[in-house]
């Protein structure tokens, strides 16, 4: 069977080659050139242009009808303006698309080749230049002005009664923080970030500064013992000794930065480390419906992008540079579940930047509920308390020394 198919393909190729040769011979007898096209062929191609145009436009209209609802329903106050602006853009693009393509196909049909007609040739037309510059310019100005108005509204100062939520991004998860009863966020510093000590955001408290310094002193002591052991044995390569020395130096620099942080706070007469004690760290964001929320975004490693499709909101999270926007949710999760006819529906915040191998896993649920439900949930959340299990923090170093294998963390 395969041999038969192969023979058919070979014979078909031979037939095509022979037909081509026959066509070349017949053209030579007619004394016509390859580039010469008959009026009949010109007319056929021009008419096919118009047939293709109508088929092309019909397919585009079908796609518009079939996939018109490409966005979920907006669930924020500013989302209505964003959708309106998006629709204006789509309408403008659609009108331009049909006009330009109609002109392209119509001109190709109308002005097909005619040996008795010569095209007019000119180098420049100021009127045409002004026309095709002014029209797009006005359209772009309209889009930019209204876009900036919407953007400024989203990123402008929040109202005095707005809820503040700090969202931290890191590979590959999100963490949110709410202020405590004092309605203020405690100071956060990257030098105090310690996942093992239940302080993934580096919130500054007096107790945690002391615990962190104690932990670093323990690590320095452990690594100094290991370095002494290595030098006494004299069997380890120089690169290993240098790595231990570098580790000790970095731990000492880390300790110095924390001491400077403590000294600066004392010099300024501030006690920001006490403010963060009642902050609340959560793994699910809750928002009250109808109340303005100000999001503050931070990143602990690379650039991420906080994207909330149902709230028409997106903001890059940049290491070392807080970013922010505000929005007011208008539809609760329970109401949206009814609208979507889906009991498992949840609003989500996801990462819209390809930030690494597990980028797909960066997602956190957002629950929009009534003000009463929100206040009840917030009261149930535990406040931040700086704790540290020193044994766990130093387990790696202790185990390594007991085994006579110096540890480099």
N, C-alpha and C positions, 0 to 999 in steps of 0.2 A: 504493500500500500504506500509506504514512504517513497519507494522507488518510483511508483507511478506519479505521485505528486511532484517529485523532483523533475521527472520528464516533462510534465505539463508546464512547469515553471520555465524550464529551459526552452521548450518550444515556443512559449509565449514571448520570451525575450528575443528569440530569433525572428519571430513574426514581426515584432515591433521594429527591429533593426531593418528588416527587409522593406517594411512599409515606409520607413523614413527614407530609405534609398530611392524607392519609387517616387516619393514626393519630391525629392531633390531633382530627380531626372525630369519629372513633369514640369517643374518650375524652370529648368534649363531650356526645355522646349518652348515654354511660353516667353522666354527671354525676360523674366522678371527677377528683381533682386530680393534678397531675404528680407530687407527692411521695408519693402513695398507692401502696403496693406490696402486691400480693396475697400471701396465704399461700403460694401455689404458687411464686411468684418467690422468696420468702424461703427456702423449703425448698430450692429448686434452688441458690441461691447458697451456702447453708450446706453442702450436700453437695459442691458444687464446691470449696469451701474444703478439705475433707478430701481430695478427689482430688488437688488441687494440692499439699497437704502431702506426700502419699506420693510424688508425682512429684518434688517438690523434694528430699526426703530421699534418694531413689534416685539422683538426679543427683550429690548431694554425696558419697554413698558411692562412686559410680563414680570421681569425681575423686580421692578419697583412694586408691583402689586403683590407679588409672592412674598417678598422680604421687606415689606414696608415697615413693620415693627421690629427694627433691628436693635432697639434699646429697650430695657425694662422700664416700667413706669417710674417716673421720678418720685422720690420720697423725701425731697427737701424743698424748702421755700425757694432758694435760688435756682433749683433744678428746672423750674418752669421757664425762667429766663434763659438758661443754658439751652434747653430744648428749643425754645423759640429762635434763638440765635443760630442753632444748628439747622433748623428747618429753613431759615432764610438763606443760609449758605447752600443747602441742598437745592433749593428752588433756583437760586442764581446759577449754580453749576449746571443744573438740568436745562435751563433755558439756553445758556451758552452752548451746551453740548448739542442740543437739537439745531440751533441756528447755524453753528459752525459746520456741522456735518451735513446739514441740508444744503448749505452754500457749496460745500465741497462736491457733493454728488450732483447737484443741479448744474453747476458750471461745467463739470465733466460731461454731462449729457448734452447741455445746451450748445457748448462750444467744442463739439467733437471736430476732428480734423476735416478741413475743407480746403482743397487745393486752390479754390478761387477766393479764399479769404486770408488776409494777413493780420496777425496780431499787432495791436498798437504797442509801441515800445517807448517807455519813458523812464528816466533815472530817479526822479524824486517827485513826491507830492506832499506839500506841507499840510494840506487839508486832511489827507488820509493819515498822515503821521499824528496829527492832533486828535483825529477821531479815535484811532485805536489806542491812543495813550490816555485820552480823557475818560473814555467809558470805563476801562478797567481801573483807572485811578480813582474815580468816584466810587465805584463798587468796593474797592479795597478800603478806601477811607471810611465808608459806612460800616463795613465789617469790623475794622480795627477799633473805631471809636466806640461802638456798642460792645465789642468784646472787652475793651479796657474798662468800660463802665461796670460790666458784670464782674470782671476780675477784681477791680478795686473794691467792689462791694463784698466780695468773698474774703479778701485779705485785709480789709480795713479794720480799725479798732473795734473790739467786741464791746458789747453793752456791759454795764456794771453788774448785771445779774446773770451774766453768761457763765455756764459751767466750763471749767477748764479740764482738759484731759491731755496728759503728756503721753505720747506714743513713741516707744523706742524700737528701732529696727536693728537687727543683727542677723548674721547668717546662722541659722535660717529660721527665724521666729520673730514674733512681735510681743512686746510687753507694754502694758498700759499702766499709768499711775494717776491717781486722783488725790487732790489735796485733802487734808483732814479737817477737823472742826475749825481750825484757824483760817481755813480757806486760802492757804498759801502753800506753794511747793517748797519743800526743803531743798537746800543747796545740794547739787549732785556734782561729783568730780570723778573723772575717769581713773584717777589714781586709787580710788577706793572701790572700784568694781571688783566684786568677788562672788562668783556664782556659788562656790562651795559654802560661803558664809551667808547665804541668803540675801545678798546685796548685789543683784545683777545690774542695778542702775547706778551704783556708786553713791547712794544717798549719804550725806555727811551727818553723822551724829557724834557726840562726844564719846559715847561708849564704843562706837565702831572705830573711831580713830585710834583709841587705846588698844582695841582688839587687833586692829590691822598692824599697828606698830609692833605689838607683841608677836604676831605671826611672822612678820618680816625678820625680827630679831632672831626668832627660832630658826628660820630658814638660813639666815646668815651664819649663825653658830653651827648649824648642821653642815653647811657647805664648807665652812672653814675647817671643821674637823676632817671632812673628806679630803680637802686639799692637803692638809697636814699629813694624812695617811698616805696619799699618793706620792708626796715628796719623799717620805721616809722609805717607802718601798722601792721607789726609783725604777719601776718596771713599766710605767704608763708613758705613752708618747707625749711629746711636748704639746701637741695640739689639744690633748685632753686636759692637760694642766692649764693651758691658756683659756679653755672653755670654762673651767671652774672659776678661774680668776675673773673672767668676764661676767659670769653669773653673780659672783659676790659684789662686783662693782655695780651691776645693774640693780641689785637689791638695795645697796647703800644709797644709790641715787633715788630709788623709789621711796625709801624712808625719808630722805632729805626733802623731797617734794611734799610729802604728807606733813612733815614738821613745819615747812614754810606755810602750808595751807592753814595749819593750826595757829601759827604766829600771826599771820595776816588777819585772821578773824578776830583774834584777841586784840590786836593793835587798833582795829576799826571799831572796837567796842560792840561788835555784833555777836549774835548767838544763833546763827543760821542753822547750826547743827541740831538745835533743839526743835526747829520748825519741822524738820523732816520726820521726826519720830512718829507723828500721827498720820503720815501719808499712807496711801493704800495701793499696793501693787497687785494687779489682777491680770488674768489671762483671757478675759472676755470683756468686751466693752459694752457698758449699758448706758443708754441715753434716754432722757425723758422727752416725750413727744411735745412739740410746740414750744420748746425752750431752746434758746440759742446756745450753741456749744462751740468753744474755741479749742481747736486742736493745735498742740505744739509738738513738732516732730524732731526727733534726734536720731542719729545713727552712730553705732559703736564701731563700725568697720568700713564698709564701702557705701557707695550711693545706692539707695533703694528708692522705691516710689510707692507711696501710700495711695492706693486706688480704691475708691468706694463707688462702684458703678451705679448703684441705685440712688446715691446722693449726688451724682454728677460732680464728684470731687476727686482731685488728684494733686499730690504734692510730692516733690522729691524730698528725701531725707538725706541730709548731707553731713558727713563727719565734721564735727567742730563748728557747725553753723546751724542753729535752730531755725526751722521754717514753720509756718503756721497758716491756717485759714479758719474761717468760721462758717458754720451752717446751722440751719434749724430743721430738724427732722419733722415731717408732717404726717407720716403714716406709721403706726405701730407695727411691730412684727406680727402680732395676732391678726391685725386688719389685712396686712399684705398676704398672709397665708390664705385668708378667705378669698382675696382677689385672685391669687394665683391658683387657688384650689389645690394647695399643696401644704399638708400639715408639717412637712419637714423643712419648709423654706426658712432660710436665715439670711439676714444682711451680712455681707462680708467686707473685710478690708484685706486686700491682697497686694503683693508686690508686683509692680508693673515694669520693673527693670530686671534684665537677666543678670542676676547678681552672683551666680555660682551654680554648682552642680545640683543643689537641692532647692533652687529657686522656686520650683513648682510647689514646694511644701510650705511656703510663707503665706499663711492665711490666719486670720483671727475673726471670730464671729462678733457681730454687733447686734445687740438686742435693744430695740426701741420699745418703750413701754410707757404706761401712764406715769405721771409725776409721783403718785402714791407708791406704785410698784418700784419705781426707781429709788425713792428715799428708803424704802424698806430694804432693798438689795444693798444699798450703800452702807447702811448701818450694820449689816451682817458681815461686811468685809473686815478682815483683820487689819489692824494698823501695823505699819512697819516697825519692827523691833530689831535693832542690830544685835545679832547673835553670831557666835562663831564656835564651832567645834574644833578646838586646836588640834586634837588628835587626828581628826579627818584631814585637816589642812596640811599636817606635816607627816601623814602616813607614808607617803612616797619616800621622803627623805629618811625617816626612821627605819623603814624596812630595808632600804638600800644600804644604810650604814651597818645594820645588824648582819647583813649578808656580805659585808666587806666589799661592797660595790658602790663607790661614790656616785651620788645622784646629781644629774644636771637637769634642772627643770626649765 
